Amino acid sequence: MNNIKSVYIILFTVFSFNSFADNKEFNSWIELFKKKAIATGISKPSVDDFMSGARFLPKVLEYDRYQPEFYENTHTYINKRTNKKKVKKGLALYKKKKSIINKIEIEFSIEKELLLSLMGIETNFGNYLGKMDIISSLATLSFDQRRSDFFTNELLILLNLVDKKIINKNLLYGSWAGAFGNFQFMPKTIKNYAIDYNNNETIELKNIEDSFASAANYLNKIGWIKNAPCYTKVNLTKNIPKKYLNSSARNIVNKKKVIFFKKYIKNYDKLDLNDNQVAAIITPDIDIIPGSDTYTPAYLIYSNYEKILNWNRSLRFALAVCTLKNNFKNEL
């Protein structure tokens, strides 16, 4: 028993020391970051104010290292996020905000079903916006060495947005990754695409008007094609060369006209396919299921699907968004 107590004491001491060391190094990093922020044109008093509450959040690093996009298989991931309960919630929101959502759909040429789908998957229709202090989250991820440059840039952009009063510092609570609002925009996305749709001189991404219009503006600007398909699920033959099977969202390769893949798709003639449409094939479960059958599930993906990858570079996320979009289309 005494030996067990000794082990706990040692573990607690090591953990406490590491936490202390992390906090000490983090505080030193904060001072260096402040100098960078001031160099972008923000005054020293403002930088000191914005960063005064920044804390090192170990939980953020835990979340960063375990994301469901990388551990759940495609069937599980999609079913969790596109079920009847989700559709029912989305329809209730649409019924309540029908006028403004329809107006935004027409103005930006982006389907309401897609906007509802993205909001539903990102924040469960605004019911889960995240409770993390975004400045602390971004500071923690910037301090971490894995993607420091990316998150440092996001944090600098965020402070500039706050300094210019484009967004309200007091509302900056969101995801562990620093995303914010109904559609979980990162600071760079806010800077480039968010709009003050209701003209009240501030961008409020937690309200329907600004958030839906900003999401629609983003999708419109990156080239989403209204009423064009995202994907088609297919059954592949075993003789398809593996070079045509994409399992990473980072770089979709070997795009061909759909007709090129005909000899590799068992059910080709039963599908409503455009022979001349450019497509690629994805097999998203290869990397997460050891020894998996590389051919199931498989999808032909099109240009619109890749636009969703711009939003979130995850094969399963994009499949879920497009699936939920189709589910809404069947109801509206």
N, C-alpha and C positions, 0 to 999 in steps of 0.2 A: 504493500500500500504506500509506504514511504517513497519507494522507487517511482511509483506512478505520479505521486505529488511532485517529485523532483522533475520529472519529464514535463509536467504541466507548467511548472515554474520556469523551466528553461525555455519552453516554447513561447510562453507569455513574454518573457524578457526579450527574446529575439524579435518577436513581433513588435513589441513596443519600441525597441531600438530602431528597427527598420522603418516604422511609422515616423519616429522622430527624425531619422535621417532624411526620409522622403520630404517631410514638411520643411526641414531646414534647407534642403536643396531647392525645393519648390519656391520658398520665399526669396532665395537668391535669384532664381530664374525670373520671378515676378519683377524684380528690380531691373533686370536686363530688358525684359519685355516692355516695361514702361518707357524706357529710352527709345525703343523702336516706335512705340505708339506716338510719342511726342514728335519724333522725326517725321511722321506722316502729316503733321499739322494740327494735332489736337493739343490744347494747352495743358501744361503740367497740372494745374488744379483739377481740370476735368479728368485727366488720366488717373490721378490719385483718387478722385471720387469714384470713378467707374470700377477701379480695381481694388477698392478698399475692402470689399467683401469677398474677394476671390479666395477660394479654399481648395486645397488638394483633396480630390474625391476618389479614394481607392475603388469605390463601387463602379465608377465610370470605366475604369480599366478592366474590371471583371466583365461588364456588359460588352465592351469592345472585343473581348476575346471569345465571347460566346454569343453568336447571333443565330437565330433560328434559320435564316436563309442558308446557312452553311451546314446545318445538322439535321433538319427535318427533310424527309423525302418529299417529292413533288406532290404525291397524292395527299399526304397529311397536311402539308403546307397550304395547298389550295383549298381543301375541304374546310379547314379551320376558319378561313377568311372569306368564304363565299357562300355560306350556308343560308338557309331560309330566314333565320333570325336576323342576319345581317341585312338581307334584302328588305325585310319588313321595317327595320329601323330606317333604312335609306328612303323608303317610300314615304314613311311618316314625315321625315325632314322635308322631302320634296313637296309633299302636300302643304306643309306649313309655309314654305318659302318659294312656292311655284312661280310666282310672278317674276321675282328677281332672278331666279335660276334660268328661266326661259329667256329672259332679256339678255343675260350674259351669254347663253348658248348661241343666240342669233348674232349678237354683236361680234363675238370672237370666233364663230364657226367651229365650236368645240361641243361635242355631244354632252348633254346633261348627264347621261348615263356614265360617261367616263369621269366626269367631275365627282359625281356621287360615289363612284367606285374608289377613286383615289382617296377621297376624304374618309370613306368607310374603312379602308385598309390602314391608312395612316393613323387616324385618331378615333376610330369607331364613331364617326360623325360628331366629333368635338367632345365626346365623353371622356377621352383620355388624351389630354394635351401634353402630359408630362409635368413633373413637379420638380425637376432638377433646375438649379440655378445655372442658366446657360453660360454666363461668364465663367463660372467655376468649372463647368464641364469642358468648355473649350480650352481654358487655361490648363486643366489637367491633361487633356489630350495633346496640347501643344508642348507641355513639359515632357511627356512621354516621347521617346525617340523614334517610335515606329513610323509615324506620319506627322512629324512635328511641323514641317514646312506648310503642309496643307492646313492644319488646324490653327497655326499661328496666323496665317493669312486670313482665315475666317474670323478669328478674334479681332484682328486689326480692322477688318471691314465692319464688324459689328460695332466696335467702339466709335468708328466714324459715323455710322448711321445714328447711333444714340446721340453723339455730339451735335449732329445737325438736326436733331429732334424729329427725324423721320420715323423712328420708332421709340416707344416709351420704355425707358430703362426699368421701371417698376413692374412691367409686364413680362420681363424676360425669364419666364420659366417654361421649360420644354423638355425635350428628350435628352438622354445622356450624351448624345452625339452633337448637341448644340442646335438641333432643328427646332423650329418654332411655329406655332399656329395650327389652324385646322388642317393644313396640308403639309406641315412639317418642312418649311423652307429653311435652308441653310442661309447664313448671312449673305454670301455671294449671290445666291438666287434672289434674295430680297432686294439687294442692290440693283440687279440687272432686270428683274421682271415684276416685282411687286408694285402695285399701283393703289393710289388713294381714290378708289372708285366712287365713294360717296362724298368726296370733296370736303372733308372736314379737317384738312391740313395735317393729317397724320395717317400712317398706314397701320391699320389694325387687323392683323392676320388671324385674330380670334373671333372676328365677326363675319357674317355670311357675305356681305357685299364685297368688302375688300379681299377676303380670302378666295372666294370663288372667281372673282374677276382676275386676281393675280395668277391663280392656277391656270385659268383659261388663256390669259395673256402669254404665260410661259409656254404652254403647249402649242399655241398658235405660232409663236416666234421660232420654235425649234422645228416646225414643219409637220405637225400632226395633220393627217388628211382625214377630214370628216367622212364618216360612213365607210371607210376602207377597213379591211380586216386586220387583225393582229397576228393570228396564227391559225393553223389547222392541225389537229392531232392526226397522226398517221401511224400505220403499221409498216415497219421496215423489213425488208428481206435480209437474210443473214450475210449476203455477199456484198453489202454496201461497204466500200472502202472507209476505214476509220477516219481518214482525213476529212471526210464530209460531215463528221459528227462533232458539233460544237458542245463543249461542256462547261465553258467559261464565258462569263458575261463581259470579260475585259476586252475581248477582240473577236468579233464574229467573222469567221473566214469562209471561203469557198461558197460565195453567193452565186447562184445560177438562176436561169429561167426555170420555172417550175417543171416544165416539160423534161428538162434534163434529168430530173430525179425520178421520172416515171418508172423506169426499170427497177428502182429500189423500193418502191412503195406498193405494198400488196393490194391495198384497197383503192388504188388511184382512180379507177373508172367509176367508183361509187361516190367519189368526193366531188363537190362543186368547186373545181379549181380553175384558175385562170392560167393557162399554159404559159403565157408570156410574162407573167408577173415574176419579178425577181424575189428570190427567197433563199434562205439557208435552213439547215436542219440543226436542231438542238436535241441533245439527250442529257437532260439536267441532272440525272441521278448518278452518273458515272463516278463523280468525285467523292460522293458521300456514302456510298454503299459498297463496301469492299466485296469484290467478286461479283458485282451486280451484272445483270444482263444489260449490256450497253445499248440495246436497241429499244428498251421500254422504260418509261414512256418516251415517245419521240414526237417532235412537232416541226412542221414547216413554219418558219417565222418570216414576217414581212416588215416593210419599212416602219409601220406604226408601232410594232413591237419594239423595235430598236429605239424609238422615241421614248418609250417608257423606261428603257435601260438608261437613258440620259437622266431620268428622274431618280432612279435607284438602280444601281448596277448589280442587279440580282436576277437571274433567270426565273426563279420561282416567283419573286415579287411581280415581275412583268406578266407572267402567266396568270397569277391570281387577279391582278387588276383587270386584265382583258376578259377573264372568265366572269368576274363579278359585273363588269360592264354589260356583257351579254345577258346575264341573269336579270339585270335591271331592264334591258331592252325588251325582254319577254313580258315584262309587267307594265311598262309605261306605254 
